[in-house]
Amino acid sequence: MFFESTGQYWIPLFNIFSDSDLELILANPQHIKNVPGRKTDVKDAEWIAQLGRCGLINQSYILLRSASITLFNSLSSLS
């Protein structure tokens, strides 16, 4: 499963799926070029999936799970 690390939105999903048998790959948005033309979430998701299937996404460094939960809680309190 491929995630793009934009904002804080990826953290809860990543934490939920981290206990599964799925391979989770977090992509740095600066390393992924967006689809040319009008930007939509659907086009972005399709682009990330295509890059992932082709092996073109390098996995980003991820803090320990407890640290990411702490980060999420800290970011949530700022909203």
N, CA, C and O atoms as a Tripos MOL2 file, in Angstrom:
@<TRIPOS>MOLECULE
protein
  316   315    79     0     0
PROTEIN
NO_CHARGES

@<TRIPOS>ATOM
      1 N           0.8540   -1.1500    0.0000 N.3       1 MET1
      2 CA          0.0000    0.0000    0.0000 C.3       1 MET1
      3 C           0.9070    1.2230    0.0000 C.2       1 MET1
      4 O           1.8660    1.2980    0.7690 O.2       1 MET1
      5 N           0.6000    2.1660   -0.8580 N.am      2 PHE2
      6 CA          1.4200    3.3570   -0.9930 C.3       2 PHE2
      7 C           0.7000    4.5550   -0.3870 C.2       2 PHE2
      8 O          -0.4950    4.7550   -0.6020 O.2       2 PHE2
      9 N           1.4430    5.3390    0.3680 N.am      3 PHE3
     10 CA          0.9250    6.5500    0.9860 C.3       3 PHE3
     11 C           1.7790    7.7220    0.5400 C.2       3 PHE3
     12 O           2.9880    7.5800    0.3540 O.2       3 PHE3
     13 N           1.1580    8.8750    0.3670 N.am      4 GLU4
     14 CA          1.8990   10.1060    0.1190 C.3       4 GLU4
     15 C           1.8670   10.9020    1.4200 C.2       4 GLU4
     16 O           0.7970   11.1340    1.9840 O.2       4 GLU4
     17 N           3.0230   11.3140    1.8870 N.am      5 SER5
     18 CA          3.1040   11.9760    3.1930 C.3       5 SER5
     19 C           2.7900   13.4630    3.0760 C.2       5 SER5
     20 O           3.6810   14.3090    3.1520 O.2       5 SER5
     21 N           1.5200   13.7620    2.8900 N.am      6 THR6
     22 CA          1.0870   15.1550    2.8300 C.3       6 THR6
     23 C           0.3080   15.4710    4.0930 C.2       6 THR6
     24 O          -0.6350   14.7620    4.4460 O.2       6 THR6
     25 N           0.7000   16.5220    4.7620 N.am      7 GLY7
     26 CA          0.0180   16.9150    5.9950 C.3       7 GLY7
     27 C           0.0480   15.8140    7.0240 C.2       7 GLY7
     28 O           1.0310   15.0830    7.1400 O.2       7 GLY7
     29 N          -1.0240   15.6970    7.7650 N.am      8 GLN8
     30 CA         -1.1300   14.6750    8.8150 C.3       8 GLN8
     31 C          -2.0940   13.5610    8.4510 C.2       8 GLN8
     32 O          -2.3250   12.6510    9.2470 O.2       8 GLN8
     33 N          -2.6540   13.6260    7.2570 N.am      9 TYR9
     34 CA         -3.7350   12.7230    6.8930 C.3       9 TYR9
     35 C          -3.3090   11.2710    6.7250 C.2       9 TYR9
     36 O          -4.1420   10.3770    6.8790 O.2       9 TYR9
     37 N          -2.0720   11.0080    6.4210 N.am     10 TRP10
     38 CA         -1.5990    9.6440    6.2060 C.3      10 TRP10
     39 C          -1.3700    8.9060    7.5220 C.2      10 TRP10
     40 O          -1.3890    7.6750    7.5370 O.2      10 TRP10
     41 N          -1.1550    9.6170    8.6240 N.am     11 ILE11
     42 CA         -0.7310    8.9940    9.8870 C.3      11 ILE11
     43 C          -1.7640    8.0250   10.4480 C.2      11 ILE11
     44 O          -1.3900    6.8990   10.7760 O.2      11 ILE11
     45 N          -3.0530    8.3890   10.5830 N.am     12 PRO12
     46 CA         -4.0030    7.4150   11.1480 C.3      12 PRO12
     47 C          -4.1400    6.1600   10.2940 C.2      12 PRO12
     48 O          -4.1970    5.0530   10.8270 O.2      12 PRO12
     49 N          -4.1930    6.3210    8.9800 N.am     13 LEU13
     50 CA         -4.3000    5.1360    8.1080 C.3      13 LEU13
     51 C          -3.0560    4.2710    8.2090 C.2      13 LEU13
     52 O          -3.1460    3.0440    8.2560 O.2      13 LEU13
     53 N          -1.8910    4.9150    8.2440 N.am     14 PHE14
     54 CA         -0.6580    4.1630    8.3650 C.3      14 PHE14
     55 C          -0.6360    3.3800    9.6760 C.2      14 PHE14
     56 O          -0.2350    2.2160    9.6980 O.2      14 PHE14
     57 N          -1.0630    4.0060   10.7590 N.am     15 ASN15
     58 CA         -1.0820    3.3250   12.0540 C.3      15 ASN15
     59 C          -2.0630    2.1550   12.0660 C.2      15 ASN15
     60 O          -1.7820    1.1160   12.6630 O.2      15 ASN15
     61 N          -3.2040    2.3180   11.4130 N.am     16 ILE16
     62 CA         -4.1950    1.2310   11.3530 C.3      16 ILE16
     63 C          -3.6310    0.0350   10.5910 C.2      16 ILE16
     64 O          -3.7430   -1.1030   11.0460 O.2      16 ILE16
     65 N          -3.0220    0.2910    9.4270 N.am     17 PHE17
     66 CA         -2.5350   -0.7950    8.5810 C.3      17 PHE17
     67 C          -1.1570   -1.3220    8.9800 C.2      17 PHE17
     68 O          -0.7040   -2.3290    8.4340 O.2      17 PHE17
     69 N          -0.4890   -0.6650    9.9160 N.am     18 SER18
     70 CA          0.8600   -1.1090   10.2850 C.3      18 SER18
     71 C           0.8570   -2.4690   10.9830 C.2      18 SER18
     72 O           1.8820   -3.1500   11.0070 O.2      18 SER18
     73 N          -0.2630   -2.8620   11.5390 N.am     19 ASP19
     74 CA         -0.3580   -4.1760   12.1900 C.3      19 ASP19
     75 C          -0.7670   -5.2820   11.2090 C.2      19 ASP19
     76 O          -0.8570   -6.4470   11.5960 O.2      19 ASP19
     77 N          -1.0110   -4.9300    9.9620 N.am     20 SER20
     78 CA         -1.4330   -5.9210    8.9680 C.3      20 SER20
     79 C          -0.2140   -6.5420    8.2830 C.2      20 SER20
     80 O           0.9270   -6.1840    8.5750 O.2      20 SER20
     81 N          -0.4710   -7.4580    7.3860 N.am     21 ASP21
     82 CA          0.5950   -8.1010    6.6180 C.3      21 ASP21
     83 C           0.9360   -7.3320    5.3390 C.2      21 ASP21
     84 O           1.7810   -7.7680    4.5570 O.2      21 ASP21
     85 N           0.2830   -6.2000    5.1290 N.am     22 LEU22
     86 CA          0.5370   -5.4080    3.9250 C.3      22 LEU22
     87 C           1.8930   -4.7170    4.0000 C.2      22 LEU22
     88 O           2.3560   -4.3440    5.0780 O.2      22 LEU22
     89 N           2.5120   -4.5560    2.8540 N.am     23 GLU23
     90 CA          3.7400   -3.7650    2.7940 C.3      23 GLU23
     91 C           3.3290   -2.3120    2.6230 C.2      23 GLU23
     92 O           2.6540   -1.9620    1.6550 O.2      23 GLU23
     93 N           3.7330   -1.4710    3.5600 N.am     24 LEU24
     94 CA          3.3640   -0.0610    3.5460 C.3      24 LEU24
     95 C           4.5650    0.7640    3.0980 C.2      24 LEU24
     96 O           5.6550    0.6480    3.6570 O.2      24 LEU24
     97 N           4.3540    1.5910    2.0920 N.am     25 ILE25
     98 CA          5.4290    2.4290    1.5760 C.3      25 ILE25
     99 C           4.9660    3.8770    1.6070 C.2      25 ILE25
    100 O           3.9790    4.2450    0.9700 O.2      25 ILE25
    101 N           5.6970    4.6900    2.3600 N.am     26 LEU26
    102 CA          5.4010    6.1070    2.4790 C.3      26 LEU26
    103 C           6.2810    6.8710    1.5020 C.2      26 LEU26
    104 O           7.5080    6.7860    1.5530 O.2      26 LEU26
    105 N           5.6370    7.6160    0.6140 N.am     27 ALA27
    106 CA          6.3560    8.3560   -0.4250 C.3      27 ALA27
    107 C           6.4530    9.8280   -0.0530 C.2      27 ALA27
    108 O           5.4940   10.4240    0.4380 O.2      27 ALA27
    109 N           7.6160   10.4000   -0.2910 N.am     28 ASN28
    110 CA          7.8150   11.8240   -0.1040 C.3      28 ASN28
    111 C           7.1710   12.5460   -1.2880 C.2      28 ASN28
    112 O           7.5120   12.2540   -2.4340 O.2      28 ASN28
    113 N           6.2460   13.4850   -1.0420 N.am     29 PRO29
    114 CA          5.5730   14.1530   -2.1570 C.3      29 PRO29
    115 C           6.5140   14.9530   -3.0480 C.2      29 PRO29
    116 O           6.2020   15.1930   -4.2140 O.2      29 PRO29
    117 N           7.6580   15.3690   -2.5180 N.am     30 GLN30
    118 CA          8.6260   16.1020   -3.3320 C.3      30 GLN30
    119 C           9.3190   15.1970   -4.3380 C.2      30 GLN30
    120 O           9.8750   15.6800   -5.3240 O.2      30 GLN30
    121 N           9.2910   13.8940   -4.1020 N.am     31 HIS31
    122 CA          9.9390   12.9440   -5.0040 C.3      31 HIS31
    123 C           8.9810   12.3660   -6.0420 C.2      31 HIS31
    124 O           9.3910   11.6340   -6.9430 O.2      31 HIS31
    125 N           7.7090   12.7030   -5.9030 N.am     32 ILE32
    126 CA          6.7070   12.1900   -6.8320 C.3      32 ILE32
    127 C           6.1800   13.3590   -7.6500 C.2      32 ILE32
    128 O           5.6700   14.3390   -7.1070 O.2      32 ILE32
    129 N           6.3100   13.2400   -8.9340 N.am     33 LYS33
    130 CA          5.7750   14.2860   -9.8120 C.3      33 LYS33
    131 C           4.2770   14.0790   -9.9670 C.2      33 LYS33
    132 O           3.8130   12.9530  -10.1470 O.2      33 LYS33
    133 N           3.5280   15.1660   -9.8960 N.am     34 ASN34
    134 CA          2.0750   15.0770  -10.0770 C.3      34 ASN34
    135 C           1.7300   14.8970  -11.5380 C.2      34 ASN34
    136 O           2.5310   15.1880  -12.4270 O.2      34 ASN34
    137 N           0.5430   14.4210  -11.7640 N.am     35 VAL35
    138 CA          0.0350   14.2470  -13.1190 C.3      35 VAL35
    139 C          -0.1270   15.6350  -13.7500 C.2      35 VAL35
    140 O          -0.6720   16.5430  -13.1220 O.2      35 VAL35
    141 N           0.3430   15.7970  -14.9830 N.am     36 PRO36
    142 CA          0.1520   17.0910  -15.6210 C.3      36 PRO36
    143 C          -1.3350   17.3870  -15.8310 C.2      36 PRO36
    144 O          -2.1490   16.4740  -15.9740 O.2      36 PRO36
    145 N          -1.6680   18.6600  -15.8460 N.am     37 GLY37
    146 CA         -3.0600   19.0420  -16.0470 C.3      37 GLY37
    147 C          -3.7370   19.3160  -14.7250 C.2      37 GLY37
    148 O          -3.0870   19.6050  -13.7200 O.2      37 GLY37
    149 N          -5.0480   19.2200  -14.7420 N.am     38 ARG38
    150 CA         -5.8290   19.5290  -13.5570 C.3      38 ARG38
    151 C          -5.5780   18.5080  -12.4530 C.2      38 ARG38
    152 O          -5.6490   17.3020  -12.6860 O.2      38 ARG38
    153 N          -5.2850   18.9970  -11.2510 N.am     39 LYS39
    154 CA         -4.9670   18.1350  -10.1150 C.3      39 LYS39
    155 C          -6.2510   17.6830   -9.4180 C.2      39 LYS39
    156 O          -7.0990   18.5000   -9.0600 O.2      39 LYS39
    157 N          -6.3740   16.3750   -9.2340 N.am     40 THR40
    158 CA         -7.4690   15.8260   -8.4280 C.3      40 THR40
    159 C          -6.9050   14.7170   -7.5530 C.2      40 THR40
    160 O          -5.8610   14.1440   -7.8640 O.2      40 THR40
    161 N          -7.5960   14.4150   -6.4600 N.am     41 ASP41
    162 CA         -7.1500   13.3370   -5.5780 C.3      41 ASP41
    163 C          -7.1610   11.9950   -6.2970 C.2      41 ASP41
    164 O          -6.2900   11.1570   -6.0630 O.2      41 ASP41
    165 N          -8.1370   11.7880   -7.1650 N.am     42 VAL42
    166 CA         -8.2300   10.5160   -7.8950 C.3      42 VAL42
    167 C          -7.0350   10.3640   -8.8260 C.2      42 VAL42
    168 O          -6.4180    9.2990   -8.8640 O.2      42 VAL42
    169 N          -6.6970   11.4060   -9.5760 N.am     43 LYS43
    170 CA         -5.5420   11.3420  -10.4800 C.3      43 LYS43
    171 C          -4.2520   11.1280   -9.6930 C.2      43 LYS43
    172 O          -3.3840   10.3620  -10.1130 O.2      43 LYS43
    173 N          -4.1250   11.8080   -8.5450 N.am     44 ASP44
    174 CA         -2.9350   11.6170   -7.7090 C.3      44 ASP44
    175 C          -2.8250   10.1720   -7.2290 C.2      44 ASP44
    176 O          -1.7460    9.5820   -7.2750 O.2      44 ASP44
    177 N          -3.9340    9.6040   -6.7720 N.am     45 ALA45
    178 CA         -3.9330    8.2250   -6.2830 C.3      45 ALA45
    179 C          -3.5650    7.2480   -7.3940 C.2      45 ALA45
    180 O          -2.7910    6.3150   -7.1790 O.2      45 ALA45
    181 N          -4.1230    7.4690   -8.5840 N.am     46 GLU46
    182 CA         -3.7910    6.5970   -9.7210 C.3      46 GLU46
    183 C          -2.3190    6.7240  -10.0890 C.2      46 GLU46
    184 O          -1.6730    5.7230  -10.3990 O.2      46 GLU46
    185 N          -1.7820    7.9380  -10.0590 N.am     47 TRP47
    186 CA         -0.3770    8.1770  -10.3890 C.3      47 TRP47
    187 C           0.5420    7.4840   -9.3780 C.2      47 TRP47
    188 O           1.5160    6.8360   -9.7620 O.2      47 TRP47
    189 N           0.2280    7.6240   -8.0890 N.am     48 ILE48
    190 CA          1.0370    6.9950   -7.0420 C.3      48 ILE48
    191 C           0.9870    5.4730   -7.1860 C.2      48 ILE48
    192 O           2.0110    4.8060   -7.0410 O.2      48 ILE48
    193 N          -0.1830    4.9250   -7.4680 N.am     49 ALA49
    194 CA         -0.3150    3.4720   -7.6520 C.3      49 ALA49
    195 C           0.5140    3.0070   -8.8440 C.2      49 ALA49
    196 O           1.1810    1.9750   -8.7730 O.2      49 ALA49
    197 N           0.4770    3.7620   -9.9340 N.am     50 GLN50
    198 CA          1.2530    3.3880  -11.1170 C.3      50 GLN50
    199 C           2.7560    3.4450  -10.8290 C.2      50 GLN50
    200 O           3.4960    2.5390  -11.2120 O.2      50 GLN50
    201 N           3.2030    4.5010  -10.1580 N.am     51 LEU51
    202 CA          4.6240    4.5950   -9.8000 C.3      51 LEU51
    203 C           5.0350    3.4410   -8.8880 C.2      51 LEU51
    204 O           6.1140    2.8680   -9.0400 O.2      51 LEU51
    205 N           4.1620    3.1080   -7.9420 N.am     52 GLY52
    206 CA          4.4600    2.0230   -7.0130 C.3      52 GLY52
    207 C           4.5500    0.6760   -7.7030 C.2      52 GLY52
    208 O           5.4440   -0.1160   -7.4070 O.2      52 GLY52
    209 N           3.6250    0.4100   -8.6250 N.am     53 ARG53
    210 CA          3.6620   -0.8580   -9.3580 C.3      53 ARG53
    211 C           4.9310   -0.9890  -10.1940 C.2      53 ARG53
    212 O           5.4200   -2.0950  -10.4230 O.2      53 ARG53
    213 N           5.4560    0.1390  -10.6470 N.am     54 CYS54
    214 CA          6.6730    0.1240  -11.4620 C.3      54 CYS54
    215 C           7.9420    0.1710  -10.6150 C.2      54 CYS54
    216 O           9.0500    0.1680  -11.1500 O.2      54 CYS54
    217 N           7.7790    0.2160   -9.2950 N.am     55 GLY55
    218 CA          8.9370    0.2430   -8.4050 C.3      55 GLY55
    219 C           9.6610    1.5780   -8.3820 C.2      55 GLY55
    220 O          10.8620    1.6230   -8.1150 O.2      55 GLY55
    221 N           8.9570    2.6600   -8.6540 N.am     56 LEU56
    222 CA          9.5860    3.9690   -8.7510 C.3      56 LEU56
    223 C           9.3920    4.8420   -7.5160 C.2      56 LEU56
    224 O           9.6850    6.0370   -7.5500 O.2      56 LEU56
    225 N           8.9050    4.2580   -6.4330 N.am     57 ILE57
    226 CA          8.7320    5.0130   -5.1900 C.3      57 ILE57
    227 C           9.7410    4.5070   -4.1720 C.2      57 ILE57
    228 O           9.7450    3.3310   -3.8100 O.2      57 ILE57
    229 N          10.5920    5.4130   -3.7190 N.am     58 ASN58
    230 CA         11.5300    5.0830   -2.6460 C.3      58 ASN58
    231 C          10.8340    5.2990   -1.3130 C.2      58 ASN58
    232 O          10.1660    6.3130   -1.1100 O.2      58 ASN58
    233 N          10.9900    4.3570   -0.4170 N.am     59 GLN59
    234 CA         10.3350    4.4400    0.8780 C.3      59 GLN59
    235 C          10.9930    5.5160    1.7340 C.2      59 GLN59
    236 O          12.2190    5.5850    1.8270 O.2      59 GLN59
    237 N          10.1710    6.3540    2.3590 N.am     60 SER60
    238 CA         10.6630    7.3880    3.2600 C.3      60 SER60
    239 C          10.9260    6.7960    4.6320 C.2      60 SER60
    240 O          10.3710    5.7600    4.9970 O.2      60 SER60
    241 N          11.7740    7.4650    5.3790 N.am     61 TYR61
    242 CA         12.0440    7.0660    6.7570 C.3      61 TYR61
    243 C          10.8120    7.3550    7.6030 C.2      61 TYR61
    244 O          10.2170    8.4260    7.4830 O.2      61 TYR61
    245 N          10.4250    6.4140    8.4560 N.am     62 ILE62
    246 CA          9.2550    6.5700    9.3140 C.3      62 ILE62
    247 C           9.6950    6.4000   10.7650 C.2      62 ILE62
    248 O          10.3950    5.4490   11.1120 O.2      62 ILE62
    249 N           9.2680    7.3420   11.6010 N.am     63 LEU63
    250 CA          9.5600    7.2390   13.0260 C.3      63 LEU63
    251 C           8.8870    6.0010   13.6010 C.2      63 LEU63
    252 O           8.0150    5.4090   12.9650 O.2      63 LEU63
    253 N           9.2880    5.6170   14.7870 N.am     64 LEU64
    254 CA          8.6210    4.5000   15.4580 C.3      64 LEU64
    255 C           7.1350    4.7730   15.5680 C.2      64 LEU64
    256 O           6.7110    5.9270   15.6140 O.2      64 LEU64
    257 N           6.3520    3.7200   15.6110 N.am     65 ARG65
    258 CA          4.8960    3.8530   15.6400 C.3      65 ARG65
    259 C           4.4340    4.7360   16.7930 C.2      65 ARG65
    260 O           3.5580    5.5790   16.6010 O.2      65 ARG65
    261 N           5.0020    4.5650   17.9870 N.am     66 SER66
    262 CA          4.5690    5.3680   19.1300 C.3      66 SER66
    263 C           4.8800    6.8430   18.9060 C.2      66 SER66
    264 O           4.1190    7.7130   19.3320 O.2      66 SER66
    265 N           5.9920    7.1240   18.2430 N.am     67 ALA67
    266 CA          6.3380    8.5120   17.9500 C.3      67 ALA67
    267 C           5.3850    9.1000   16.9310 C.2      67 ALA67
    268 O           5.0330   10.2760   17.0280 O.2      67 ALA67
    269 N           4.9560    8.3080   15.9510 N.am     68 SER68
    270 CA          4.0280    8.8350   14.9500 C.3      68 SER68
    271 C           2.6580    9.0930   15.5630 C.2      68 SER68
    272 O           1.9740   10.0350   15.1620 O.2      68 SER68
    273 N           2.2440    8.2740   16.5290 N.am     69 ILE69
    274 CA          0.9800    8.5160   17.2170 C.3      69 ILE69
    275 C           1.0780    9.8100   18.0200 C.2      69 ILE69
    276 O           0.1470   10.6140   18.0260 O.2      69 ILE69
    277 N           2.2030   10.0060   18.6940 N.am     70 THR70
    278 CA          2.4210   11.2320   19.4500 C.3      70 THR70
    279 C           2.4010   12.4370   18.5270 C.2      70 THR70
    280 O           1.8080   13.4660   18.8530 O.2      70 THR70
    281 N           3.0530   12.3110   17.3660 N.am     71 LEU71
    282 CA          3.0620   13.3870   16.3800 C.3      71 LEU71
    283 C           1.6550   13.6910   15.9180 C.2      71 LEU71
    284 O           1.2710   14.8580   15.8380 O.2      71 LEU71
    285 N           0.8780   12.6630   15.6100 N.am     72 PHE72
    286 CA         -0.5020   12.8610   15.1610 C.3      72 PHE72
    287 C          -1.3140   13.5760   16.2270 C.2      72 PHE72
    288 O          -2.0430   14.5190   15.9170 O.2      72 PHE72
    289 N          -1.2000   13.1450   17.4740 N.am     73 ASN73
    290 CA         -1.9530   13.7780   18.5570 C.3      73 ASN73
    291 C          -1.5390   15.2350   18.7350 C.2      73 ASN73
    292 O          -2.3780   16.0930   19.0080 O.2      73 ASN73
    293 N          -0.2480   15.5120   18.5810 N.am     74 SER74
    294 CA          0.2320   16.8860   18.7010 C.3      74 SER74
    295 C          -0.3040   17.7570   17.5750 C.2      74 SER74
    296 O          -0.7380   18.8850   17.8060 O.2      74 SER74
    297 N          -0.2740   17.2260   16.3470 N.am     75 LEU75
    298 CA         -0.7790   17.9830   15.2050 C.3      75 LEU75
    299 C          -2.2860   18.1950   15.3110 C.2      75 LEU75
    300 O          -2.7920   19.2530   14.9370 O.2      75 LEU75
    301 N          -2.9970   17.2010   15.8150 N.am     76 SER76
    302 CA         -4.4530   17.3100   15.9440 C.3      76 SER76
    303 C          -4.8340   18.3950   16.9330 C.2      76 SER76
    304 O          -5.8320   19.0890   16.7410 O.2      76 SER76
    305 N          -4.0500   18.5450   17.9850 N.am     77 SER77
    306 CA         -4.3630   19.5500   18.9880 C.3      77 SER77
    307 C          -4.1480   20.9740   18.4830 C.2      77 SER77
    308 O          -4.6750   21.9240   19.0610 O.2      77 SER77
    309 N          -3.3730   21.1240   17.4050 N.am     78 LEU78
    310 CA         -3.1320   22.4440   16.8210 C.3      78 LEU78
    311 C          -4.3050   22.9390   15.9880 C.2      78 LEU78
    312 O          -4.4440   24.1390   15.7480 O.2      78 LEU78
    313 N          -5.1460   22.0140   15.5510 N.am     79 SER79
    314 CA         -6.2720   22.3900   14.6630 C.3      79 SER79
    315 C          -7.3560   23.1350   15.3770 C.2      79 SER79
    316 O          -8.3550   23.5100   14.7620 O.2      79 SER79
@<TRIPOS>BOND
     1     1     2 1
     2     2     3 1
     3     3     4 2
     4     3     5 am
     5     5     6 1
     6     6     7 1
     7     7     8 2
     8     7     9 am
     9     9    10 1
    10    10    11 1
    11    11    12 2
    12    11    13 am
    13    13    14 1
    14    14    15 1
    15    15    16 2
    16    15    17 am
    17    17    18 1
    18    18    19 1
    19    19    20 2
    20    19    21 am
    21    21    22 1
    22    22    23 1
    23    23    24 2
    24    23    25 am
    25    25    26 1
    26    26    27 1
    27    27    28 2
    28    27    29 am
    29    29    30 1
    30    30    31 1
    31    31    32 2
    32    31    33 am
    33    33    34 1
    34    34    35 1
    35    35    36 2
    36    35    37 am
    37    37    38 1
    38    38    39 1
    39    39    40 2
    40    39    41 am
    41    41    42 1
    42    42    43 1
    43    43    44 2
    44    43    45 am
    45    45    46 1
    46    46    47 1
    47    47    48 2
    48    47    49 am
    49    49    50 1
    50    50    51 1
    51    51    52 2
    52    51    53 am
    53    53    54 1
    54    54    55 1
    55    55    56 2
    56    55    57 am
    57    57    58 1
    58    58    59 1
    59    59    60 2
    60    59    61 am
    61    61    62 1
    62    62    63 1
    63    63    64 2
    64    63    65 am
    65    65    66 1
    66    66    67 1
    67    67    68 2
    68    67    69 am
    69    69    70 1
    70    70    71 1
    71    71    72 2
    72    71    73 am
    73    73    74 1
    74    74    75 1
    75    75    76 2
    76    75    77 am
    77    77    78 1
    78    78    79 1
    79    79    80 2
    80    79    81 am
    81    81    82 1
    82    82    83 1
    83    83    84 2
    84    83    85 am
    85    85    86 1
    86    86    87 1
    87    87    88 2
    88    87    89 am
    89    89    90 1
    90    90    91 1
    91    91    92 2
    92    91    93 am
    93    93    94 1
    94    94    95 1
    95    95    96 2
    96    95    97 am
    97    97    98 1
    98    98    99 1
    99    99   100 2
   100    99   101 am
   101   101   102 1
   102   102   103 1
   103   103   104 2
   104   103   105 am
   105   105   106 1
   106   106   107 1
   107   107   108 2
   108   107   109 am
   109   109   110 1
   110   110   111 1
   111   111   112 2
   112   111   113 am
   113   113   114 1
   114   114   115 1
   115   115   116 2
   116   115   117 am
   117   117   118 1
   118   118   119 1
   119   119   120 2
   120   119   121 am
   121   121   122 1
   122   122   123 1
   123   123   124 2
   124   123   125 am
   125   125   126 1
   126   126   127 1
   127   127   128 2
   128   127   129 am
   129   129   130 1
   130   130   131 1
   131   131   132 2
   132   131   133 am
   133   133   134 1
   134   134   135 1
   135   135   136 2
   136   135   137 am
   137   137   138 1
   138   138   139 1
   139   139   140 2
   140   139   141 am
   141   141   142 1
   142   142   143 1
   143   143   144 2
   144   143   145 am
   145   145   146 1
   146   146   147 1
   147   147   148 2
   148   147   149 am
   149   149   150 1
   150   150   151 1
   151   151   152 2
   152   151   153 am
   153   153   154 1
   154   154   155 1
   155   155   156 2
   156   155   157 am
   157   157   158 1
   158   158   159 1
   159   159   160 2
   160   159   161 am
   161   161   162 1
   162   162   163 1
   163   163   164 2
   164   163   165 am
   165   165   166 1
   166   166   167 1
   167   167   168 2
   168   167   169 am
   169   169   170 1
   170   170   171 1
   171   171   172 2
   172   171   173 am
   173   173   174 1
   174   174   175 1
   175   175   176 2
   176   175   177 am
   177   177   178 1
   178   178   179 1
   179   179   180 2
   180   179   181 am
   181   181   182 1
   182   182   183 1
   183   183   184 2
   184   183   185 am
   185   185   186 1
   186   186   187 1
   187   187   188 2
   188   187   189 am
   189   189   190 1
   190   190   191 1
   191   191   192 2
   192   191   193 am
   193   193   194 1
   194   194   195 1
   195   195   196 2
   196   195   197 am
   197   197   198 1
   198   198   199 1
   199   199   200 2
   200   199   201 am
   201   201   202 1
   202   202   203 1
   203   203   204 2
   204   203   205 am
   205   205   206 1
   206   206   207 1
   207   207   208 2
   208   207   209 am
   209   209   210 1
   210   210   211 1
   211   211   212 2
   212   211   213 am
   213   213   214 1
   214   214   215 1
   215   215   216 2
   216   215   217 am
   217   217   218 1
   218   218   219 1
   219   219   220 2
   220   219   221 am
   221   221   222 1
   222   222   223 1
   223   223   224 2
   224   223   225 am
   225   225   226 1
   226   226   227 1
   227   227   228 2
   228   227   229 am
   229   229   230 1
   230   230   231 1
   231   231   232 2
   232   231   233 am
   233   233   234 1
   234   234   235 1
   235   235   236 2
   236   235   237 am
   237   237   238 1
   238   238   239 1
   239   239   240 2
   240   239   241 am
   241   241   242 1
   242   242   243 1
   243   243   244 2
   244   243   245 am
   245   245   246 1
   246   246   247 1
   247   247   248 2
   248   247   249 am
   249   249   250 1
   250   250   251 1
   251   251   252 2
   252   251   253 am
   253   253   254 1
   254   254   255 1
   255   255   256 2
   256   255   257 am
   257   257   258 1
   258   258   259 1
   259   259   260 2
   260   259   261 am
   261   261   262 1
   262   262   263 1
   263   263   264 2
   264   263   265 am
   265   265   266 1
   266   266   267 1
   267   267   268 2
   268   267   269 am
   269   269   270 1
   270   270   271 1
   271   271   272 2
   272   271   273 am
   273   273   274 1
   274   274   275 1
   275   275   276 2
   276   275   277 am
   277   277   278 1
   278   278   279 1
   279   279   280 2
   280   279   281 am
   281   281   282 1
   282   282   283 1
   283   283   284 2
   284   283   285 am
   285   285   286 1
   286   286   287 1
   287   287   288 2
   288   287   289 am
   289   289   290 1
   290   290   291 1
   291   291   292 2
   292   291   293 am
   293   293   294 1
   294   294   295 1
   295   295   296 2
   296   295   297 am
   297   297   298 1
   298   298   299 1
   299   299   300 2
   300   299   301 am
   301   301   302 1
   302   302   303 1
   303   303   304 2
   304   303   305 am
   305   305   306 1
   306   306   307 1
   307   307   308 2
   308   307   309 am
   309   309   310 1
   310   310   311 1
   311   311   312 2
   312   311   313 am
   313   313   314 1
   314   314   315 1
   315   315   316 2
@<TRIPOS>SUBSTRUCTURE
     1 MET1         2 RESIDUE 1 A MET
     2 PHE2         6 RESIDUE 1 A PHE
     3 PHE3        10 RESIDUE 1 A PHE
     4 GLU4        14 RESIDUE 1 A GLU
     5 SER5        18 RESIDUE 1 A SER
     6 THR6        22 RESIDUE 1 A THR
     7 GLY7        26 RESIDUE 1 A GLY
     8 GLN8        30 RESIDUE 1 A GLN
     9 TYR9        34 RESIDUE 1 A TYR
    10 TRP10       38 RESIDUE 1 A TRP
    11 ILE11       42 RESIDUE 1 A ILE
    12 PRO12       46 RESIDUE 1 A PRO
    13 LEU13       50 RESIDUE 1 A LEU
    14 PHE14       54 RESIDUE 1 A PHE
    15 ASN15       58 RESIDUE 1 A ASN
    16 ILE16       62 RESIDUE 1 A ILE
    17 PHE17       66 RESIDUE 1 A PHE
    18 SER18       70 RESIDUE 1 A SER
    19 ASP19       74 RESIDUE 1 A ASP
    20 SER20       78 RESIDUE 1 A SER
    21 ASP21       82 RESIDUE 1 A ASP
    22 LEU22       86 RESIDUE 1 A LEU
    23 GLU23       90 RESIDUE 1 A GLU
    24 LEU24       94 RESIDUE 1 A LEU
    25 ILE25       98 RESIDUE 1 A ILE
    26 LEU26      102 RESIDUE 1 A LEU
    27 ALA27      106 RESIDUE 1 A ALA
    28 ASN28      110 RESIDUE 1 A ASN
    29 PRO29      114 RESIDUE 1 A PRO
    30 GLN30      118 RESIDUE 1 A GLN
    31 HIS31      122 RESIDUE 1 A HIS
    32 ILE32      126 RESIDUE 1 A ILE
    33 LYS33      130 RESIDUE 1 A LYS
    34 ASN34      134 RESIDUE 1 A ASN
    35 VAL35      138 RESIDUE 1 A VAL
    36 PRO36      142 RESIDUE 1 A PRO
    37 GLY37      146 RESIDUE 1 A GLY
    38 ARG38      150 RESIDUE 1 A ARG
    39 LYS39      154 RESIDUE 1 A LYS
    40 THR40      158 RESIDUE 1 A THR
    41 ASP41      162 RESIDUE 1 A ASP
    42 VAL42      166 RESIDUE 1 A VAL
    43 LYS43      170 RESIDUE 1 A LYS
    44 ASP44      174 RESIDUE 1 A ASP
    45 ALA45      178 RESIDUE 1 A ALA
    46 GLU46      182 RESIDUE 1 A GLU
    47 TRP47      186 RESIDUE 1 A TRP
    48 ILE48      190 RESIDUE 1 A ILE
    49 ALA49      194 RESIDUE 1 A ALA
    50 GLN50      198 RESIDUE 1 A GLN
    51 LEU51      202 RESIDUE 1 A LEU
    52 GLY52      206 RESIDUE 1 A GLY
    53 ARG53      210 RESIDUE 1 A ARG
    54 CYS54      214 RESIDUE 1 A CYS
    55 GLY55      218 RESIDUE 1 A GLY
    56 LEU56      222 RESIDUE 1 A LEU
    57 ILE57      226 RESIDUE 1 A ILE
    58 ASN58      230 RESIDUE 1 A ASN
    59 GLN59      234 RESIDUE 1 A GLN
    60 SER60      238 RESIDUE 1 A SER
    61 TYR61      242 RESIDUE 1 A TYR
    62 ILE62      246 RESIDUE 1 A ILE
    63 LEU63      250 RESIDUE 1 A LEU
    64 LEU64      254 RESIDUE 1 A LEU
    65 ARG65      258 RESIDUE 1 A ARG
    66 SER66      262 RESIDUE 1 A SER
    67 ALA67      266 RESIDUE 1 A ALA
    68 SER68      270 RESIDUE 1 A SER
    69 ILE69      274 RESIDUE 1 A ILE
    70 THR70      278 RESIDUE 1 A THR
    71 LEU71      282 RESIDUE 1 A LEU
    72 PHE72      286 RESIDUE 1 A PHE
    73 ASN73      290 RESIDUE 1 A ASN
    74 SER74      294 RESIDUE 1 A SER
    75 LEU75      298 RESIDUE 1 A LEU
    76 SER76      302 RESIDUE 1 A SER
    77 SER77      306 RESIDUE 1 A SER
    78 LEU78      310 RESIDUE 1 A LEU
    79 SER79      314 RESIDUE 1 A SER
